[in-house]
Amino acid sequence: MGIIVGLLGILVYLTPQGWLLEEEYGLYWLFHLRGATTPPGEVIVIAADRPSAIQMDLPVSPRFWPWPRDYHARLIQHLAQAGAEIIVLDLIFDSPGSVPEHDQQLAEAIAKAGNVILVERLSAAPPENADAIQLQIIQQKRIPPLPEISTAALSHVPFPLPRMPRINAYWAFKPGIGDSPTMPIAALQAFTLWAYDDFITLLREIENFDTAGLPTNQEEITDLESLILNLREKFVKHPGIKQQLLSELRKNNRFDDHTKHFIQVLANLYSNQPYHYLNFYGPPRTIRTIPYHQILLPADTDANASQSLLEAIKGKAVFVGLSAATQSEQDIVRDSYHTVFTEPEGRQIDGVEIAATAFANLLENKSVSPFPNAGSLVLLFIMGLTLGFIFPMLSNRKLTIISIILATAYLGSAWFVFSRASIWVPLITPLFILIPGAVFGSVLLNFLETRKDRNQLLELFGQFTPGRVVGDLTRHIDTYLHKNQLVFGACLFTDVQGYAALAEKMDPLQLKLLMDDYFHALSKPVKQNNGVVSEIIGDAMLAIWEVTSASKKLREQACESGLAIIDCVDRFNRDSTHPALPTRIGIHFGELLVSRFGSGSINNYIYRVVGDLVNTTSRIENANKPLGTNLLVTHEVIEGIDRFLTRPLGSFLLAGRSSPVYLFELITHRQTATDKQRLLCEMSADALQAYQQQQLTAIEKLKKISKIFPNDGPTKFYLNICLHSPPDQWSSVIKLAKNN
């Protein structure tokens, strides 16, 4: 079973649907278990938002965008003067602005800053039959900014996002257009240009590594994108470069820790997969976000606050783009995406913050890393194998407890490695395939083993004990049958009215055939409601429901059986080919004893259900006769159950008992009860209360019931008592003689 469970986990995990479930739900849970984290301080977002539009007296709606380009020129000037390390504009400039002079101003500001990266527009639809596992690219064709603007920029690159209901990843190098680098990659390379000389020096020290075509130092870099493509190509063709580079880095002591970190960042950048999973830091605007107008209009803010903002920009990577402050604003700007941290009211993370998040992940070497595929398969198989070995040895109760503990422990471990190392291990497959599969398999194995043991006991005891008793006793094969076992149970006892006279008149063979049909009809409702027919003696049937602890469901099943038997008897008696067999039923609940009788060898033993519960149920059934009812239950049976319509009949001291029982007539299901049935119950309860309080009004109330329901048995019973004795002799506990 362990092998089957392990292989099942592997099979599910390898299917596209299994992977999508991991991505859709597993990744979501891991992020929310981890919660928000602090993003690196080197990244800042400048938000072109609605409050800034209002402050700068620009249109808000319906044409919220674009803003005049001279505003962007001035913003770049402010950021460059403040010492921003790089400026990334997540804004499209592929068509002329409304004022040509503004385009020229923007180009001049970009050229003067010397560290501006622009985003390109992409066009063309993705292929229709894209692999569900791979990221589906939204667009394929690059549309650069205006020539004068693109020439002035340090680089201009696209930033494609997957066409998926939820954004979990992005392309670092985009297939389809020459594996072009995307915005976060270009931004990171630009941010680390100061470390290029040390980086290329280490590469030259690697044996058999050809650095031809690479600039020898930072000053020779004229085309950032060409540099990135060249480095990417060399790392892809020589997969071992990364490890050799890191080995050289560890041995080299001439670099400080800061430089070593950024060289490692570049090695990871060029050697990793072409797409990365985003490690979101939290809800929208978790990355520090400064409204556009606070930079462009510092006079409108406090002088100290303005100076503090400008100082915060120094040495930072600044991403500028549309970033809505509210969900309603996002409906206007329409540059937001559904992510794991989409807020309940619908507010999403904007595209510029996703770009900044991707950059920050690369900067920290903390992109989400799916656990290696081979490792995941081994993990799932070993886990399934272990569960399949251990679970069948546990009882059902321990199985439930252990499976919950294991699921919690695995979830905690997955959360720990995700929080500490950003490693994403399979979550949905272990929790919802492996553990439930092992539980189901174990229960199935235990069931098959139990059935085997039950069949052996049936074979052993069947020749000495009636099969109906053996079937009951073997239901709990995990108990020690050689010991007496006290359990909770419900007993249902039936009896045929006038059976003795019928038996005297009928031929014995005909009577046998009639009773066989009768008991066949009665046993069906019992079995359908998980009961066991324990005894059939003459015209009487004893059915039991037993459990090791008190159960409301057990009592409901017994009541369902009683009502169903009444219906079966009515249908049986409507058949004119045989005599009618009016049936009375009693149901009681309490403790009963499964006991062993006999002595000597095991072959001389028989097992019976014994105890006061069985005898009392028989007496309750007999109480139907004086009360003129068909189905009586005790207070213990219906306590806490409200799905049935019942009417109280009072306390009775049954023959052979020293303590009274409180009886109810079980009439029907509450939801199917008629108005007349409800009226009878209400009037009877009122009359019974008056009788128990020894009030003369009880007689009037009983007579009133008798007029509406002239054939009601309990009304006749109580009216007879009231009319033949004074109120002070009306006892709250009525004694029933055996022959009543």
Disulfide bonds with the S-S distance in Angstrom:
none
